[in-house]
Amino acid sequence: MDLGRKIIKRTENGEIQDLDLMAKDIAEDCRISARAMVEATLKYLNESIRKDKNERKQRGLVIKEKDRPREIYTELGRIRWRGCGQGDRVEINKFRFT
């Protein structure tokens, strides 16, 4: 459900009556939506890198692992996605995980 509609519906249903509670609930709803957007972006970028062999070749990237579970902790909370480990051909110890 659209974030704005969800908030309005909760307010109209009387679920949120206190301004402080409303602000807290809206902030949490926004964090949840933001995490979902970051996860979707990471998934898209990972798929783009995986599909574009020419770009990987130009950047000197080699896919080392596929669909490895990943997670990081951010200001938004835990972000999870499945990604590839790309190693740099020039410097073997450098990895870019997406």
DSSP file (Angstrom, degrees, kcal/mol; ACC not computed):
  #  RESIDUE AA STRUCTURE BP1 BP2  ACC     N-H-->O    O-->H-N    N-H-->O    O-->H-N    TCO  KAPPA ALPHA  PHI   PSI    X-CA   Y-CA   Z-CA
    1    1 A M              0   0    0      0, 0.0     5,-0.0     0, 0.0     2,-0.0   0.000 360.0 360.0 360.0 143.7    0.0    0.0    0.0
    2    2 A D     >  -     0   0    0      1,-0.1     4,-2.5     4,-0.0     5,-0.2  -0.324 360.0-127.4 -57.6 136.7    1.2    3.5   -0.7
    3    3 A L  H  > S+     0   0    0      1,-0.2     4,-2.1     2,-0.2     5,-0.2   0.903 107.2  49.1 -56.8 -46.7    2.9    5.0    2.3
    4    4 A G  H  > S+     0   0    0      1,-0.2     4,-2.4     2,-0.2    -1,-0.2   0.915 112.2  47.7 -61.5 -44.1    0.7    8.2    2.3
    5    5 A R  H  > S+     0   0    0      1,-0.2     4,-2.8     2,-0.2    -1,-0.2   0.882 109.5  54.4 -64.1 -38.2   -2.5    6.2    2.0
    6    6 A K  H  X S+     0   0    0     -4,-2.5     4,-2.1     2,-0.2    -1,-0.2   0.922 110.3  45.6 -61.9 -44.4   -1.4    3.9    4.8
    7    7 A I  H  X S+     0   0    0     -4,-2.1     4,-2.0     2,-0.2    -2,-0.2   0.927 114.1  48.1 -66.0 -45.4   -0.8    6.8    7.2
    8    8 A I  H  X S+     0   0    0     -4,-2.4     4,-2.9     1,-0.2     5,-0.2   0.917 111.3  51.1 -61.7 -43.4   -4.1    8.6    6.2
    9    9 A K  H  X S+     0   0    0     -4,-2.8     4,-2.3     1,-0.2     6,-0.2   0.915 110.0  49.1 -61.0 -44.0   -6.1    5.3    6.7
   10   10 A R  H  <>S+     0   0    0     -4,-2.1     5,-1.9    -5,-0.2     6,-1.0   0.871 113.2  47.6 -64.4 -36.4   -4.5    4.7   10.1
   11   11 A T  H ><5S+     0   0    0     -4,-2.0     3,-1.3     4,-0.2    -2,-0.2   0.930 112.7  47.9 -69.3 -45.8   -5.4    8.3   11.1
   12   12 A E  H 3<5S+     0   0    0     -4,-2.9    -2,-0.2     1,-0.3    -1,-0.2   0.844 108.0  55.8 -64.3 -34.3   -9.0    8.0    9.8
   13   13 A N  T 3<5S-     0   0    0     -4,-2.3    -1,-0.3    -5,-0.2    -2,-0.2   0.500 116.3-115.1 -76.9  -3.0   -9.5    4.7   11.6
   14   14 A G  T < 5S+     0   0    0     -3,-1.3    -3,-0.2     2,-0.2    -2,-0.1   0.588  81.1 125.6  81.1   9.7   -8.5    6.3   14.9
   15   15 A E  S   <S+     0   0    0     -5,-1.9     2,-0.6    -6,-0.2    -4,-0.2   0.837  73.9  45.1 -68.7 -31.3   -5.4    4.2   15.3
   16   16 A I        +     0   0    0     -6,-1.0    -1,-0.2     1,-0.1    -2,-0.2  -0.941  60.2 143.0-118.2 111.6   -3.3    7.3   15.7
   17   17 A Q        +     0   0    0     -2,-0.6     2,-0.4    -3,-0.1    -1,-0.1   0.586  54.3  75.0-119.4 -20.0   -4.7   10.0   18.0
   18   18 A D  S  > S-     0   0    0      1,-0.1     4,-2.8     2,-0.0     5,-0.2  -0.831  70.7-142.3-101.1 132.3   -1.7   11.4   19.7
   19   19 A L  H  > S+     0   0    0     -2,-0.4     4,-2.5     1,-0.2     5,-0.2   0.897 102.3  48.2 -61.8 -43.0    0.6   13.7   17.7
   20   20 A D  H  > S+     0   0    0      2,-0.2     4,-2.2     1,-0.2    -1,-0.2   0.917 114.1  46.9 -63.7 -42.1    3.8   12.3   19.2
   21   21 A L  H  > S+     0   0    0      2,-0.2     4,-2.8     1,-0.2    -2,-0.2   0.893 110.9  52.6 -65.8 -39.0    2.7    8.7   18.6
   22   22 A M  H  X S+     0   0    0     -4,-2.8     4,-2.8     2,-0.2     5,-0.2   0.929 109.6  48.4 -61.8 -45.2    1.7    9.7   15.0
   23   23 A A  H  X S+     0   0    0     -4,-2.5     4,-2.4     1,-0.2    -2,-0.2   0.909 112.7  48.6 -61.7 -42.3    5.1   11.2   14.4
   24   24 A K  H  X S+     0   0    0     -4,-2.2     4,-2.1     2,-0.2    -2,-0.2   0.931 113.6  46.1 -63.5 -45.9    6.8    8.1   15.8
   25   25 A D  H  X S+     0   0    0     -4,-2.8     4,-2.5     2,-0.2    -2,-0.2   0.900 112.8  49.6 -64.7 -41.4    4.7    5.7   13.7
   26   26 A I  H  X S+     0   0    0     -4,-2.8     4,-2.5    -5,-0.2    -1,-0.2   0.912 109.5  52.1 -64.1 -41.8    5.2    7.8   10.5
   27   27 A A  H  X S+     0   0    0     -4,-2.4     4,-2.3    -5,-0.2    -2,-0.2   0.913 111.2  47.0 -60.9 -42.4    8.9    7.8   11.1
   28   28 A E  H  X S+     0   0    0     -4,-2.1     4,-2.4     2,-0.2    -2,-0.2   0.913 110.9  51.3 -66.4 -42.1    9.0    4.0   11.4
   29   29 A D  H  X S+     0   0    0     -4,-2.5     4,-2.3     1,-0.2    -1,-0.2   0.900 110.8  49.8 -59.7 -39.8    6.8    3.6    8.3
   30   30 A C  H  X S+     0   0    0     -4,-2.5     4,-2.9     2,-0.2    -2,-0.2   0.901 109.2  51.0 -66.4 -41.0    9.2    5.8    6.4
   31   31 A R  H  X S+     0   0    0     -4,-2.3     4,-2.6     2,-0.2    -2,-0.2   0.915 110.3  49.7 -62.0 -42.2   12.2    3.8    7.6
   32   32 A I  H  X S+     0   0    0     -4,-2.4     4,-2.1     2,-0.2    -2,-0.2   0.932 113.7  45.4 -62.0 -45.6   10.6    0.6    6.5
   33   33 A S  H  X S+     0   0    0     -4,-2.3     4,-2.1     1,-0.2    -2,-0.2   0.902 112.3  51.3 -64.3 -40.9    9.8    2.0    3.1
   34   34 A A  H  X S+     0   0    0     -4,-2.9     4,-2.4     2,-0.2    -2,-0.2   0.904 108.9  50.8 -64.7 -41.2   13.3    3.5    2.8
   35   35 A R  H  X S+     0   0    0     -4,-2.6     4,-2.8     1,-0.2    -1,-0.2   0.925 109.8  50.6 -60.6 -43.8   14.9    0.1    3.6
   36   36 A A  H  X S+     0   0    0     -4,-2.1     4,-2.3     1,-0.2    -1,-0.2   0.886 110.5  49.8 -61.9 -38.6   12.7   -1.6    0.9
   37   37 A M  H  X S+     0   0    0     -4,-2.1     4,-2.3     2,-0.2    -1,-0.2   0.909 111.4  48.0 -66.7 -41.6   13.8    1.1   -1.6
   38   38 A V  H  X S+     0   0    0     -4,-2.4     4,-2.7     2,-0.2    -2,-0.2   0.931 112.5  49.1 -64.4 -44.8   17.5    0.5   -0.8
   39   39 A E  H  X S+     0   0    0     -4,-2.8     4,-2.2     1,-0.2    -2,-0.2   0.908 111.9  48.5 -61.2 -42.1   17.1   -3.2   -1.0
   40   40 A A  H  X S+     0   0    0     -4,-2.3     4,-2.4    -5,-0.2    -1,-0.2   0.891 111.5  50.5 -64.9 -39.0   15.3   -2.9   -4.4
   41   41 A T  H  X S+     0   0    0     -4,-2.3     4,-2.8     2,-0.2     5,-0.2   0.922 110.3  48.9 -64.9 -44.4   18.1   -0.6   -5.7
   42   42 A L  H  X S+     0   0    0     -4,-2.7     4,-2.6     2,-0.2    -2,-0.2   0.900 111.2  50.4 -62.1 -40.4   20.8   -3.0   -4.6
   43   43 A K  H  X S+     0   0    0     -4,-2.2     4,-2.4    -5,-0.2    -1,-0.2   0.931 112.2  47.3 -62.0 -45.3   19.0   -5.8   -6.3
   44   44 A Y  H  X S+     0   0    0     -4,-2.4     4,-2.5     2,-0.2    -2,-0.2   0.930 113.3  47.4 -62.1 -46.9   18.7   -3.8   -9.5
   45   45 A L  H  X S+     0   0    0     -4,-2.8     4,-2.6     1,-0.2     5,-0.2   0.910 111.6  50.9 -62.7 -42.3   22.3   -2.7   -9.5
   46   46 A N  H  X S+     0   0    0     -4,-2.6     4,-2.4    52,-0.3    -1,-0.2   0.924 112.0  46.6 -61.3 -44.7   23.5   -6.3   -8.8
   47   47 A E  H  X S+     0   0    0     -4,-2.4     4,-2.3     2,-0.2    -1,-0.2   0.888 112.0  51.7 -65.0 -38.3   21.4   -7.6  -11.7
   48   48 A S  H  X S+     0   0    0     -4,-2.5     4,-1.9     2,-0.2    -2,-0.2   0.923 111.8  45.7 -63.9 -44.6   22.7   -4.8  -14.0
   49   49 A I  H  < S+     0   0    0     -4,-2.6     7,-0.2     1,-0.2    -2,-0.2   0.915 113.3  50.1 -64.6 -42.6   26.3   -5.5  -13.2
   50   50 A R  H  < S+     0   0    0     -4,-2.4    -2,-0.2    -5,-0.2    -1,-0.2   0.892 114.5  43.6 -64.1 -39.7   25.8   -9.2  -13.6
   51   51 A K  H  < S+     0   0    0     -4,-2.3     2,-1.4     1,-0.2    -1,-0.2   0.800  99.3  74.0 -76.3 -29.9   24.1   -8.8  -17.0
   52   52 A D     X  +     0   0    0     -4,-1.9     4,-2.1     1,-0.2    -1,-0.2  -0.609  51.9 167.2 -93.6  81.8   26.5   -6.2  -18.5
   53   53 A K  H  > S+     0   0    0     -2,-1.4     4,-2.5     1,-0.2    -1,-0.2   0.866  75.7  55.7 -61.9 -38.5   29.6   -8.3  -19.3
   54   54 A N  H  > S+     0   0    0      2,-0.2     4,-2.5     1,-0.2    -1,-0.2   0.914 108.0  47.9 -62.6 -42.8   31.1   -5.4  -21.4
   55   55 A E  H  > S+     0   0    0      2,-0.2     4,-2.3     1,-0.2    -1,-0.2   0.919 111.6  50.2 -64.0 -43.5   30.9   -3.0  -18.5
   56   56 A R  H  X>S+     0   0    0     -4,-2.1     5,-2.9    -7,-0.2     4,-0.7   0.917 111.3  49.5 -59.3 -42.6   32.4   -5.5  -16.1
   57   57 A K  H ><5S+     0   0    0     -4,-2.5     3,-0.7     3,-0.2    -2,-0.2   0.918 110.3  49.7 -63.7 -44.2   35.2   -6.1  -18.6
   58   58 A Q  H 3<5S+     0   0    0     -4,-2.5    -1,-0.2     1,-0.2    -2,-0.2   0.875 114.9  44.3 -61.9 -37.5   35.9   -2.3  -19.0
   59   59 A R  H 3<5S-     0   0    0     -4,-2.3    -1,-0.2    -5,-0.2    -2,-0.2   0.513 113.1-119.3 -86.1  -4.9   36.0   -1.9  -15.2
   60   60 A G  T <<5 +     0   0    0     -4,-0.7    29,-3.0    -3,-0.7     2,-0.3   0.814  60.1 152.3  73.0  30.9   38.1   -4.9  -14.7
   61   61 A L  E   < -A   88   0A   0     -5,-2.9     2,-0.4    27,-0.2    -1,-0.2  -0.745  27.4-169.3 -99.1 142.7   35.6   -6.7  -12.6
   62   62 A V  E     -A   87   0A   0     25,-2.4    25,-3.0    -2,-0.3     2,-0.5  -0.998  26.8-122.7-127.2 130.1   35.2  -10.5  -12.2
   63   63 A I  E     +A   86   0A   0     -2,-0.4    23,-0.2    23,-0.2     3,-0.1  -0.614  32.1 174.4 -74.8 120.6   32.3  -12.1  -10.5
   64   64 A K  E     +     0   0A   0     21,-4.1     2,-0.3    -2,-0.5    -1,-0.2   0.811  65.3  16.6 -94.8 -37.1   33.6  -14.2   -7.7
   65   65 A E  E     -A   85   0A   0     20,-1.1    20,-1.1     3,-0.0     2,-0.4  -0.978  67.3-146.0-138.4 148.4   30.4  -15.3   -6.0
   66   66 A K  E    S-     0   0A   0     -2,-0.3    18,-0.2    18,-0.2    17,-0.1  -0.937  73.2  -5.4-118.5 141.5   26.8  -15.3   -7.1
   67   67 A D  E    S+     0   0A   0     -2,-0.4    17,-0.2     1,-0.2    -1,-0.2   0.818  77.3 168.1  51.6  41.2   23.7  -14.7   -5.0
   68   68 A R  E     -A   83   0A   0     15,-2.9    15,-2.6    -3,-0.1    -1,-0.2  -0.696  42.1-109.3 -82.5 133.5   25.5  -14.6   -1.7
   69   69 A P  E     -A   82   0A   0      0, 0.0     2,-0.3     0, 0.0    13,-0.2  -0.421  44.7-177.0 -63.6 134.3   23.3  -13.3    1.2
   70   70 A R  E     +A   81   0A   0     11,-3.0    11,-2.0    -2,-0.1     2,-0.3  -0.931  11.3 173.3-130.6 153.1   24.5   -9.9    2.3
   71   71 A E  E     -A   80   0A   0     -2,-0.3     2,-0.3     9,-0.2     9,-0.2  -0.958   6.0-176.4-158.3 147.1   23.5   -7.5    5.0
   72   72 A I  E     -A   79   0A   0      7,-2.0     7,-3.2    -2,-0.3     2,-0.5  -0.967  25.5-125.0-137.0 155.0   24.6   -4.2    6.4
   73   73 A Y  E     +A   78   0A   0     -2,-0.3     2,-0.2     5,-0.2     5,-0.2  -0.896  39.4 164.7-102.4 128.5   23.5   -2.1    9.3
   74   74 A T  E >   -A   77   0A   0      3,-2.0     3,-1.4    -2,-0.5    -2,-0.0  -0.698  56.7 -85.5-130.1-179.4   22.6    1.5    8.4
   75   75 A E  T 3  S+     0   0    0      1,-0.3     3,-0.1    -2,-0.2   -44,-0.0   0.769 129.6  53.5 -58.6 -27.2   20.8    4.4    9.9
   76   76 A L  T 3  S-     0   0    0      1,-0.4     2,-0.3   -42,-0.1    -1,-0.3   0.570 120.7-106.0 -84.6 -10.3   17.6    2.9    8.4
   77   77 A G  E <   -A   74   0A   0     -3,-1.4    -3,-2.0     2,-0.0    -1,-0.4  -0.776  69.5 -10.2 113.7-164.1   18.2   -0.5   10.1
   78   78 A R  E     -A   73   0A   0     -2,-0.3     2,-0.5    -5,-0.2    -5,-0.2  -0.562  59.2-159.2 -76.7 128.3   19.4   -3.7    8.7
   79   79 A I  E     -A   72   0A   0     -7,-3.2    -7,-2.0    -2,-0.4     2,-0.4  -0.935  11.8-171.4-107.8 126.3   19.5   -3.9    4.9
   80   80 A R  E     +A   71   0A   0     -2,-0.5     2,-0.3    -9,-0.2    -9,-0.2  -0.932  16.2 142.7-121.4 142.8   19.5   -7.3    3.3
   81   81 A W  E     -A   70   0A   0    -11,-2.0   -11,-3.0    -2,-0.4     2,-0.5  -0.969  45.4-112.0-162.0 168.3   20.0   -8.5   -0.3
   82   82 A R  E     +A   69   0A   0     -2,-0.3     2,-0.3   -13,-0.2   -15,-0.1  -0.949  50.1 157.0-108.9 127.8   21.5  -11.2   -2.3
   83   83 A G  E     -A   68   0A   0    -15,-2.6   -15,-2.9    -2,-0.5     2,-0.3  -0.835  38.0-102.9-144.9 179.2   24.5  -10.1   -4.3
   84   84 A C  E     -     0   0A   0     -2,-0.3    14,-1.9   -17,-0.2     2,-0.7  -0.750  24.3-130.0-104.4 151.5   27.7  -11.0   -6.1
   85   85 A G  E     -AB  65  97A   0    -20,-1.1   -21,-4.1    -2,-0.3   -20,-1.1  -0.922  25.5-161.4 -98.2 119.4   31.2  -10.4   -4.9
   86   86 A Q  E     -AB  63  96A   0     10,-2.3    10,-2.8    -2,-0.7     2,-0.3  -0.899   2.2-156.6-106.2 123.7   33.2   -8.7   -7.7
   87   87 A G  E     -AB  62  95A   0    -25,-3.0   -25,-2.4    -2,-0.6     2,-0.5  -0.730  19.2-120.3 -96.0 146.7   36.9   -8.9   -7.6
   88   88 A D  E     -A   61   0A   0      6,-1.8     6,-0.3     3,-0.6   -27,-0.2  -0.734  14.7-147.3 -83.5 127.2   39.2   -6.4   -9.3
   89   89 A R  S    S+     0   0    0    -29,-3.0     3,-0.3    -2,-0.5    -1,-0.1   0.858  96.9  48.1 -63.9 -34.9   41.4   -8.2  -11.8
   90   90 A V  S    S+     0   0    0    -30,-0.3     2,-0.7     1,-0.3    -1,-0.2   0.943 121.5  31.6 -74.0 -47.8   44.3   -5.8  -11.2
   91   91 A E  S >  S-     0   0    0      1,-0.1     3,-1.7     3,-0.1    -3,-0.6  -0.900  70.3-166.6-115.1 103.3   44.2   -5.9   -7.4
   92   92 A I  T 3  S+     0   0    0     -2,-0.7    -1,-0.1     1,-0.3    -4,-0.1   0.799  84.3  58.7 -60.8 -32.6   43.1   -9.3   -6.3
   93   93 A N  T 3  S+     0   0    0     -6,-0.1     2,-0.5     2,-0.0    -1,-0.3   0.554  86.4  92.6 -78.7  -6.3   42.5   -8.3   -2.7
   94   94 A K    <   +     0   0    0     -3,-1.7    -6,-1.8    -6,-0.3     2,-0.4  -0.762  54.1 179.6 -90.2 128.8   40.0   -5.6   -3.6
   95   95 A F  E     -B   87   0A   0     -2,-0.5     2,-0.5    -8,-0.2    -8,-0.2  -0.982  18.2-160.4-127.8 142.3   36.4   -6.7   -3.6
   96   96 A R  E     -B   86   0A   0    -10,-2.8   -10,-2.3    -2,-0.4     2,-0.6  -0.971  15.1-159.4-118.8 113.7   33.2   -4.7   -4.4
   97   97 A F  E      B   85   0A   0     -2,-0.5   -12,-0.2   -12,-0.2    -2,-0.0  -0.838 360.0 360.0-100.2 123.5   30.2   -6.4   -3.0
   98   98 A T              0   0    0    -14,-1.9   -52,-0.3    -2,-0.6   -13,-0.2   0.295 360.0 360.0-128.7 360.0   26.8   -5.5   -4.4
